[in-house]
Amino acid sequence: MANESAPSPGSYGTYSPFLGTYTPRLDDKGRLILPAKFRAQLASGLVVTRGQERCLFVFPVEEFRRMHDQIRQAPVTSKQARDYLRVFLSGAHDEVPDKQGRLSIPAGLRTYAGLDRDVAVIGAGTRVEIWDATAWETYLEEQVSHYADTAEEVFPGAF
């Protein structure tokens, strides 16, 4: 029997962040093959929903539950919290990838993110993001120029 507490290759103890950029293509049915490095963490189930900057967020089920628990703590009297929760959850779709590691992306989410054929699938730590490939390249190009400037502001003392 394998030692379940042993970290898998590329993991960080019991936490294995999603890392890297991959460029699969959507098939004619709106499915994409998840990058092999992400499949094990998403095999038992995932939730895909609207993200910021017109991308899609893909969460392992447990991470989605953790996020939902945090979000639902916001007071129902807060219009901002209600608005966020509505947009976030109304687009959410839970799924188990098929045996080939394919994820079906509902038409409404494909439209939201402007997904056609070429996509960028990026690791973003606790989640995976799915972007239109051109939108990702544009976003990345814009952000790289600010990357060094914001490191100290966002993560003081880390570098």
PyMOL commands that place a pseudoatom at each C-alpha (Angstrom):
pseudoatom trace, name=CA, resn=MET, resi=1, chain=A, elem=C, hetatm=0, pos=[0.000, 0.000, 0.000]
pseudoatom trace, name=CA, resn=ALA, resi=2, chain=A, elem=C, hetatm=0, pos=[1.385, 3.404, -0.968]
pseudoatom trace, name=CA, resn=ASN, resi=3, chain=A, elem=C, hetatm=0, pos=[2.116, 5.934, 1.720]
pseudoatom trace, name=CA, resn=GLU, resi=4, chain=A, elem=C, hetatm=0, pos=[-0.741, 8.423, 1.255]
pseudoatom trace, name=CA, resn=SER, resi=5, chain=A, elem=C, hetatm=0, pos=[1.027, 11.150, 3.210]
pseudoatom trace, name=CA, resn=ALA, resi=6, chain=A, elem=C, hetatm=0, pos=[4.052, 11.088, 0.920]
pseudoatom trace, name=CA, resn=PRO, resi=7, chain=A, elem=C, hetatm=0, pos=[4.037, 14.082, -1.392]
pseudoatom trace, name=CA, resn=SER, resi=8, chain=A, elem=C, hetatm=0, pos=[3.581, 13.352, -5.063]
pseudoatom trace, name=CA, resn=PRO, resi=9, chain=A, elem=C, hetatm=0, pos=[6.209, 14.572, -7.514]
pseudoatom trace, name=CA, resn=GLY, resi=10, chain=A, elem=C, hetatm=0, pos=[5.969, 18.327, -7.881]
pseudoatom trace, name=CA, resn=SER, resi=11, chain=A, elem=C, hetatm=0, pos=[3.850, 18.742, -4.762]
pseudoatom trace, name=CA, resn=TYR, resi=12, chain=A, elem=C, hetatm=0, pos=[4.541, 20.804, -1.696]
pseudoatom trace, name=CA, resn=GLY, resi=13, chain=A, elem=C, hetatm=0, pos=[3.814, 18.530, 1.251]
pseudoatom trace, name=CA, resn=THR, resi=14, chain=A, elem=C, hetatm=0, pos=[0.091, 17.792, 1.264]
pseudoatom trace, name=CA, resn=TYR, resi=15, chain=A, elem=C, hetatm=0, pos=[-0.603, 20.906, -0.823]
pseudoatom trace, name=CA, resn=SER, resi=16, chain=A, elem=C, hetatm=0, pos=[-0.034, 20.607, -4.543]
pseudoatom trace, name=CA, resn=PRO, resi=17, chain=A, elem=C, hetatm=0, pos=[-0.709, 23.919, -6.296]
pseudoatom trace, name=CA, resn=PHE, resi=18, chain=A, elem=C, hetatm=0, pos=[-1.872, 24.086, -9.876]
pseudoatom trace, name=CA, resn=LEU, resi=19, chain=A, elem=C, hetatm=0, pos=[1.068, 25.427, -11.892]
pseudoatom trace, name=CA, resn=GLY, resi=20, chain=A, elem=C, hetatm=0, pos=[1.916, 26.155, -15.521]
pseudoatom trace, name=CA, resn=THR, resi=21, chain=A, elem=C, hetatm=0, pos=[0.294, 27.142, -18.791]
pseudoatom trace, name=CA, resn=TYR, resi=22, chain=A, elem=C, hetatm=0, pos=[-1.143, 24.684, -21.302]
pseudoatom trace, name=CA, resn=THR, resi=23, chain=A, elem=C, hetatm=0, pos=[-2.811, 25.204, -24.669]
pseudoatom trace, name=CA, resn=PRO, resi=24, chain=A, elem=C, hetatm=0, pos=[-5.366, 22.480, -25.408]
pseudoatom trace, name=CA, resn=ARG, resi=25, chain=A, elem=C, hetatm=0, pos=[-8.149, 23.039, -27.935]
pseudoatom trace, name=CA, resn=LEU, resi=26, chain=A, elem=C, hetatm=0, pos=[-11.883, 22.825, -27.446]
pseudoatom trace, name=CA, resn=ASP, resi=27, chain=A, elem=C, hetatm=0, pos=[-13.518, 20.126, -29.530]
pseudoatom trace, name=CA, resn=ASP, resi=28, chain=A, elem=C, hetatm=0, pos=[-16.749, 20.617, -31.491]
pseudoatom trace, name=CA, resn=LYS, resi=29, chain=A, elem=C, hetatm=0, pos=[-18.800, 19.632, -28.420]
pseudoatom trace, name=CA, resn=GLY, resi=30, chain=A, elem=C, hetatm=0, pos=[-17.215, 22.300, -26.193]
pseudoatom trace, name=CA, resn=ARG, resi=31, chain=A, elem=C, hetatm=0, pos=[-14.963, 19.872, -24.327]
pseudoatom trace, name=CA, resn=LEU, resi=32, chain=A, elem=C, hetatm=0, pos=[-11.305, 20.247, -23.519]
pseudoatom trace, name=CA, resn=ILE, resi=33, chain=A, elem=C, hetatm=0, pos=[-8.803, 17.688, -22.356]
pseudoatom trace, name=CA, resn=LEU, resi=34, chain=A, elem=C, hetatm=0, pos=[-7.470, 18.753, -18.981]
pseudoatom trace, name=CA, resn=PRO, resi=35, chain=A, elem=C, hetatm=0, pos=[-3.685, 18.943, -18.752]
pseudoatom trace, name=CA, resn=ALA, resi=36, chain=A, elem=C, hetatm=0, pos=[-2.300, 15.639, -17.477]
pseudoatom trace, name=CA, resn=LYS, resi=37, chain=A, elem=C, hetatm=0, pos=[-0.701, 17.373, -14.458]
pseudoatom trace, name=CA, resn=PHE, resi=38, chain=A, elem=C, hetatm=0, pos=[-4.141, 18.560, -13.278]
pseudoatom trace, name=CA, resn=ARG, resi=39, chain=A, elem=C, hetatm=0, pos=[-6.192, 15.412, -13.845]
pseudoatom trace, name=CA, resn=ALA, resi=40, chain=A, elem=C, hetatm=0, pos=[-5.506, 13.580, -10.584]
pseudoatom trace, name=CA, resn=GLN, resi=41, chain=A, elem=C, hetatm=0, pos=[-6.590, 16.557, -8.459]
pseudoatom trace, name=CA, resn=LEU, resi=42, chain=A, elem=C, hetatm=0, pos=[-9.754, 17.065, -10.509]
pseudoatom trace, name=CA, resn=ALA, resi=43, chain=A, elem=C, hetatm=0, pos=[-10.655, 13.433, -11.265]
pseudoatom trace, name=CA, resn=SER, resi=44, chain=A, elem=C, hetatm=0, pos=[-13.113, 13.041, -8.388]
pseudoatom trace, name=CA, resn=GLY, resi=45, chain=A, elem=C, hetatm=0, pos=[-15.024, 16.174, -9.320]
pseudoatom trace, name=CA, resn=LEU, resi=46, chain=A, elem=C, hetatm=0, pos=[-14.748, 19.866, -10.011]
pseudoatom trace, name=CA, resn=VAL, resi=47, chain=A, elem=C, hetatm=0, pos=[-16.759, 23.041, -10.276]
pseudoatom trace, name=CA, resn=VAL, resi=48, chain=A, elem=C, hetatm=0, pos=[-16.328, 25.407, -13.207]
pseudoatom trace, name=CA, resn=THR, resi=49, chain=A, elem=C, hetatm=0, pos=[-17.752, 28.934, -12.956]
pseudoatom trace, name=CA, resn=ARG, resi=50, chain=A, elem=C, hetatm=0, pos=[-17.266, 32.526, -14.037]
pseudoatom trace, name=CA, resn=GLY, resi=51, chain=A, elem=C, hetatm=0, pos=[-13.990, 34.084, -13.025]
pseudoatom trace, name=CA, resn=GLN, resi=52, chain=A, elem=C, hetatm=0, pos=[-12.787, 37.648, -13.147]
pseudoatom trace, name=CA, resn=GLU, resi=53, chain=A, elem=C, hetatm=0, pos=[-11.357, 39.210, -16.343]
pseudoatom trace, name=CA, resn=ARG, resi=54, chain=A, elem=C, hetatm=0, pos=[-13.672, 37.011, -18.446]
pseudoatom trace, name=CA, resn=CYS, resi=55, chain=A, elem=C, hetatm=0, pos=[-11.941, 33.710, -17.727]
pseudoatom trace, name=CA, resn=LEU, resi=56, chain=A, elem=C, hetatm=0, pos=[-13.375, 30.582, -16.127]
pseudoatom trace, name=CA, resn=PHE, resi=57, chain=A, elem=C, hetatm=0, pos=[-12.370, 29.293, -12.716]
pseudoatom trace, name=CA, resn=VAL, resi=58, chain=A, elem=C, hetatm=0, pos=[-12.094, 25.526, -12.194]
pseudoatom trace, name=CA, resn=PHE, resi=59, chain=A, elem=C, hetatm=0, pos=[-11.986, 24.375, -8.583]
pseudoatom trace, name=CA, resn=PRO, resi=60, chain=A, elem=C, hetatm=0, pos=[-11.552, 20.934, -7.072]
pseudoatom trace, name=CA, resn=VAL, resi=61, chain=A, elem=C, hetatm=0, pos=[-14.807, 20.242, -5.205]
pseudoatom trace, name=CA, resn=GLU, resi=62, chain=A, elem=C, hetatm=0, pos=[-13.208, 20.658, -1.766]
pseudoatom trace, name=CA, resn=GLU, resi=63, chain=A, elem=C, hetatm=0, pos=[-11.707, 24.051, -2.672]
pseudoatom trace, name=CA, resn=PHE, resi=64, chain=A, elem=C, hetatm=0, pos=[-15.069, 25.193, -4.059]
pseudoatom trace, name=CA, resn=ARG, resi=65, chain=A, elem=C, hetatm=0, pos=[-16.737, 24.171, -0.783]
pseudoatom trace, name=CA, resn=ARG, resi=66, chain=A, elem=C, hetatm=0, pos=[-14.136, 26.110, 1.182]
pseudoatom trace, name=CA, resn=MET, resi=67, chain=A, elem=C, hetatm=0, pos=[-14.698, 29.201, -0.966]
pseudoatom trace, name=CA, resn=HIS, resi=68, chain=A, elem=C, hetatm=0, pos=[-18.470, 28.884, -0.747]
pseudoatom trace, name=CA, resn=ASP, resi=69, chain=A, elem=C, hetatm=0, pos=[-18.243, 28.618, 3.037]
pseudoatom trace, name=CA, resn=GLN, resi=70, chain=A, elem=C, hetatm=0, pos=[-16.264, 31.878, 3.109]
pseudoatom trace, name=CA, resn=ILE, resi=71, chain=A, elem=C, hetatm=0, pos=[-18.578, 33.687, 0.690]
pseudoatom trace, name=CA, resn=ARG, resi=72, chain=A, elem=C, hetatm=0, pos=[-21.761, 32.667, 2.463]
pseudoatom trace, name=CA, resn=GLN, resi=73, chain=A, elem=C, hetatm=0, pos=[-20.467, 34.223, 5.693]
pseudoatom trace, name=CA, resn=ALA, resi=74, chain=A, elem=C, hetatm=0, pos=[-20.961, 37.655, 4.130]
pseudoatom trace, name=CA, resn=PRO, resi=75, chain=A, elem=C, hetatm=0, pos=[-24.057, 39.413, 5.443]
pseudoatom trace, name=CA, resn=VAL, resi=76, chain=A, elem=C, hetatm=0, pos=[-27.142, 38.978, 3.274]
pseudoatom trace, name=CA, resn=THR, resi=77, chain=A, elem=C, hetatm=0, pos=[-27.757, 42.674, 3.869]
pseudoatom trace, name=CA, resn=SER, resi=78, chain=A, elem=C, hetatm=0, pos=[-24.686, 43.519, 1.763]
pseudoatom trace, name=CA, resn=LYS, resi=79, chain=A, elem=C, hetatm=0, pos=[-25.770, 44.214, -1.819]
pseudoatom trace, name=CA, resn=GLN, resi=80, chain=A, elem=C, hetatm=0, pos=[-22.189, 43.777, -2.995]
pseudoatom trace, name=CA, resn=ALA, resi=81, chain=A, elem=C, hetatm=0, pos=[-22.005, 40.318, -1.397]
pseudoatom trace, name=CA, resn=ARG, resi=82, chain=A, elem=C, hetatm=0, pos=[-25.394, 39.299, -2.835]
pseudoatom trace, name=CA, resn=ASP, resi=83, chain=A, elem=C, hetatm=0, pos=[-24.377, 40.480, -6.303]
pseudoatom trace, name=CA, resn=TYR, resi=84, chain=A, elem=C, hetatm=0, pos=[-21.073, 38.602, -6.181]
pseudoatom trace, name=CA, resn=LEU, resi=85, chain=A, elem=C, hetatm=0, pos=[-22.688, 35.412, -4.903]
pseudoatom trace, name=CA, resn=ARG, resi=86, chain=A, elem=C, hetatm=0, pos=[-25.350, 35.501, -7.615]
pseudoatom trace, name=CA, resn=VAL, resi=87, chain=A, elem=C, hetatm=0, pos=[-22.874, 35.924, -10.463]
pseudoatom trace, name=CA, resn=PHE, resi=88, chain=A, elem=C, hetatm=0, pos=[-20.433, 33.394, -9.017]
pseudoatom trace, name=CA, resn=LEU, resi=89, chain=A, elem=C, hetatm=0, pos=[-22.951, 30.636, -8.247]
pseudoatom trace, name=CA, resn=SER, resi=90, chain=A, elem=C, hetatm=0, pos=[-25.447, 31.104, -11.078]
pseudoatom trace, name=CA, resn=GLY, resi=91, chain=A, elem=C, hetatm=0, pos=[-22.765, 30.164, -13.594]
pseudoatom trace, name=CA, resn=ALA, resi=92, chain=A, elem=C, hetatm=0, pos=[-21.359, 27.283, -11.548]
pseudoatom trace, name=CA, resn=HIS, resi=93, chain=A, elem=C, hetatm=0, pos=[-21.426, 23.821, -13.067]
pseudoatom trace, name=CA, resn=ASP, resi=94, chain=A, elem=C, hetatm=0, pos=[-20.241, 20.718, -11.233]
pseudoatom trace, name=CA, resn=GLU, resi=95, chain=A, elem=C, hetatm=0, pos=[-18.836, 17.810, -13.153]
pseudoatom trace, name=CA, resn=VAL, resi=96, chain=A, elem=C, hetatm=0, pos=[-16.617, 14.755, -13.057]
pseudoatom trace, name=CA, resn=PRO, resi=97, chain=A, elem=C, hetatm=0, pos=[-14.186, 14.634, -16.002]
pseudoatom trace, name=CA, resn=ASP, resi=98, chain=A, elem=C, hetatm=0, pos=[-14.596, 11.595, -18.260]
pseudoatom trace, name=CA, resn=LYS, resi=99, chain=A, elem=C, hetatm=0, pos=[-12.039, 8.773, -18.484]
pseudoatom trace, name=CA, resn=GLN, resi=100, chain=A, elem=C, hetatm=0, pos=[-10.021, 10.697, -21.087]
pseudoatom trace, name=CA, resn=GLY, resi=101, chain=A, elem=C, hetatm=0, pos=[-9.775, 13.670, -18.706]
pseudoatom trace, name=CA, resn=ARG, resi=102, chain=A, elem=C, hetatm=0, pos=[-12.202, 15.777, -20.726]
pseudoatom trace, name=CA, resn=LEU, resi=103, chain=A, elem=C, hetatm=0, pos=[-14.190, 18.607, -19.204]
pseudoatom trace, name=CA, resn=SER, resi=104, chain=A, elem=C, hetatm=0, pos=[-17.439, 19.716, -20.847]
pseudoatom trace, name=CA, resn=ILE, resi=105, chain=A, elem=C, hetatm=0, pos=[-17.842, 23.474, -20.680]
pseudoatom trace, name=CA, resn=PRO, resi=106, chain=A, elem=C, hetatm=0, pos=[-21.461, 24.651, -20.866]
pseudoatom trace, name=CA, resn=ALA, resi=107, chain=A, elem=C, hetatm=0, pos=[-22.312, 27.007, -23.744]
pseudoatom trace, name=CA, resn=GLY, resi=108, chain=A, elem=C, hetatm=0, pos=[-23.123, 29.914, -21.409]
pseudoatom trace, name=CA, resn=LEU, resi=109, chain=A, elem=C, hetatm=0, pos=[-19.707, 29.726, -19.784]
pseudoatom trace, name=CA, resn=ARG, resi=110, chain=A, elem=C, hetatm=0, pos=[-17.977, 29.409, -23.171]
pseudoatom trace, name=CA, resn=THR, resi=111, chain=A, elem=C, hetatm=0, pos=[-19.784, 32.561, -24.274]
pseudoatom trace, name=CA, resn=TYR, resi=112, chain=A, elem=C, hetatm=0, pos=[-18.907, 34.417, -21.054]
pseudoatom trace, name=CA, resn=ALA, resi=113, chain=A, elem=C, hetatm=0, pos=[-15.191, 33.670, -21.489]
pseudoatom trace, name=CA, resn=GLY, resi=114, chain=A, elem=C, hetatm=0, pos=[-15.193, 34.098, -25.277]
pseudoatom trace, name=CA, resn=LEU, resi=115, chain=A, elem=C, hetatm=0, pos=[-13.968, 30.543, -25.777]
pseudoatom trace, name=CA, resn=ASP, resi=116, chain=A, elem=C, hetatm=0, pos=[-13.951, 29.256, -29.319]
pseudoatom trace, name=CA, resn=ARG, resi=117, chain=A, elem=C, hetatm=0, pos=[-11.223, 26.778, -30.204]
pseudoatom trace, name=CA, resn=ASP, resi=118, chain=A, elem=C, hetatm=0, pos=[-7.809, 27.848, -28.896]
pseudoatom trace, name=CA, resn=VAL, resi=119, chain=A, elem=C, hetatm=0, pos=[-7.647, 28.154, -25.119]
pseudoatom trace, name=CA, resn=ALA, resi=120, chain=A, elem=C, hetatm=0, pos=[-5.044, 28.685, -22.435]
pseudoatom trace, name=CA, resn=VAL, resi=121, chain=A, elem=C, hetatm=0, pos=[-5.382, 26.597, -19.285]
pseudoatom trace, name=CA, resn=ILE, resi=122, chain=A, elem=C, hetatm=0, pos=[-3.315, 28.038, -16.483]
pseudoatom trace, name=CA, resn=GLY, resi=123, chain=A, elem=C, hetatm=0, pos=[-2.497, 26.879, -12.999]
pseudoatom trace, name=CA, resn=ALA, resi=124, chain=A, elem=C, hetatm=0, pos=[-3.415, 29.545, -10.462]
pseudoatom trace, name=CA, resn=GLY, resi=125, chain=A, elem=C, hetatm=0, pos=[-2.519, 27.859, -7.188]
pseudoatom trace, name=CA, resn=THR, resi=126, chain=A, elem=C, hetatm=0, pos=[-5.782, 26.644, -5.665]
pseudoatom trace, name=CA, resn=ARG, resi=127, chain=A, elem=C, hetatm=0, pos=[-7.653, 26.743, -8.947]
pseudoatom trace, name=CA, resn=VAL, resi=128, chain=A, elem=C, hetatm=0, pos=[-7.261, 26.328, -12.687]
pseudoatom trace, name=CA, resn=GLU, resi=129, chain=A, elem=C, hetatm=0, pos=[-8.249, 29.131, -15.049]
pseudoatom trace, name=CA, resn=ILE, resi=130, chain=A, elem=C, hetatm=0, pos=[-9.459, 28.710, -18.623]
pseudoatom trace, name=CA, resn=TRP, resi=131, chain=A, elem=C, hetatm=0, pos=[-8.931, 31.655, -20.976]
pseudoatom trace, name=CA, resn=ASP, resi=132, chain=A, elem=C, hetatm=0, pos=[-9.416, 32.344, -24.637]
pseudoatom trace, name=CA, resn=ALA, resi=133, chain=A, elem=C, hetatm=0, pos=[-5.810, 31.963, -25.881]
pseudoatom trace, name=CA, resn=THR, resi=134, chain=A, elem=C, hetatm=0, pos=[-5.644, 35.450, -27.427]
pseudoatom trace, name=CA, resn=ALA, resi=135, chain=A, elem=C, hetatm=0, pos=[-7.224, 37.082, -24.363]
pseudoatom trace, name=CA, resn=TRP, resi=136, chain=A, elem=C, hetatm=0, pos=[-4.669, 35.324, -22.126]
pseudoatom trace, name=CA, resn=GLU, resi=137, chain=A, elem=C, hetatm=0, pos=[-1.719, 36.502, -24.232]
pseudoatom trace, name=CA, resn=THR, resi=138, chain=A, elem=C, hetatm=0, pos=[-3.041, 40.076, -24.178]
pseudoatom trace, name=CA, resn=TYR, resi=139, chain=A, elem=C, hetatm=0, pos=[-3.643, 39.973, -20.423]
pseudoatom trace, name=CA, resn=LEU, resi=140, chain=A, elem=C, hetatm=0, pos=[-0.226, 38.453, -19.732]
pseudoatom trace, name=CA, resn=GLU, resi=141, chain=A, elem=C, hetatm=0, pos=[1.547, 41.017, -21.908]
pseudoatom trace, name=CA, resn=GLU, resi=142, chain=A, elem=C, hetatm=0, pos=[-0.165, 43.854, -20.030]
pseudoatom trace, name=CA, resn=GLN, resi=143, chain=A, elem=C, hetatm=0, pos=[0.572, 42.364, -16.616]
pseudoatom trace, name=CA, resn=VAL, resi=144, chain=A, elem=C, hetatm=0, pos=[4.221, 41.458, -17.170]
pseudoatom trace, name=CA, resn=SER, resi=145, chain=A, elem=C, hetatm=0, pos=[5.140, 45.141, -17.335]
pseudoatom trace, name=CA, resn=HIS, resi=146, chain=A, elem=C, hetatm=0, pos=[3.619, 45.646, -13.860]
pseudoatom trace, name=CA, resn=TYR, resi=147, chain=A, elem=C, hetatm=0, pos=[4.825, 42.345, -12.392]
pseudoatom trace, name=CA, resn=ALA, resi=148, chain=A, elem=C, hetatm=0, pos=[8.057, 43.598, -10.839]
pseudoatom trace, name=CA, resn=ASP, resi=149, chain=A, elem=C, hetatm=0, pos=[6.453, 46.815, -9.633]
pseudoatom trace, name=CA, resn=THR, resi=150, chain=A, elem=C, hetatm=0, pos=[3.670, 45.087, -7.719]
pseudoatom trace, name=CA, resn=ALA, resi=151, chain=A, elem=C, hetatm=0, pos=[5.656, 42.306, -6.021]
pseudoatom trace, name=CA, resn=GLU, resi=152, chain=A, elem=C, hetatm=0, pos=[6.614, 44.398, -3.000]
pseudoatom trace, name=CA, resn=GLU, resi=153, chain=A, elem=C, hetatm=0, pos=[3.163, 45.990, -2.763]
pseudoatom trace, name=CA, resn=VAL, resi=154, chain=A, elem=C, hetatm=0, pos=[1.225, 42.721, -2.911]
pseudoatom trace, name=CA, resn=PHE, resi=155, chain=A, elem=C, hetatm=0, pos=[3.703, 40.530, -0.995]
pseudoatom trace, name=CA, resn=PRO, resi=156, chain=A, elem=C, hetatm=0, pos=[5.708, 42.851, 1.287]
pseudoatom trace, name=CA, resn=GLY, resi=157, chain=A, elem=C, hetatm=0, pos=[8.987, 41.345, 2.424]
pseudoatom trace, name=CA, resn=ALA, resi=158, chain=A, elem=C, hetatm=0, pos=[8.558, 38.133, 0.430]
pseudoatom trace, name=CA, resn=PHE, resi=159, chain=A, elem=C, hetatm=0, pos=[11.229, 38.969, -2.146]
for i in range(1, 159): cmd.bond("trace and resi %d" % i, "trace and resi %d" % (i + 1))
show_as sticks, trace
zoom trace
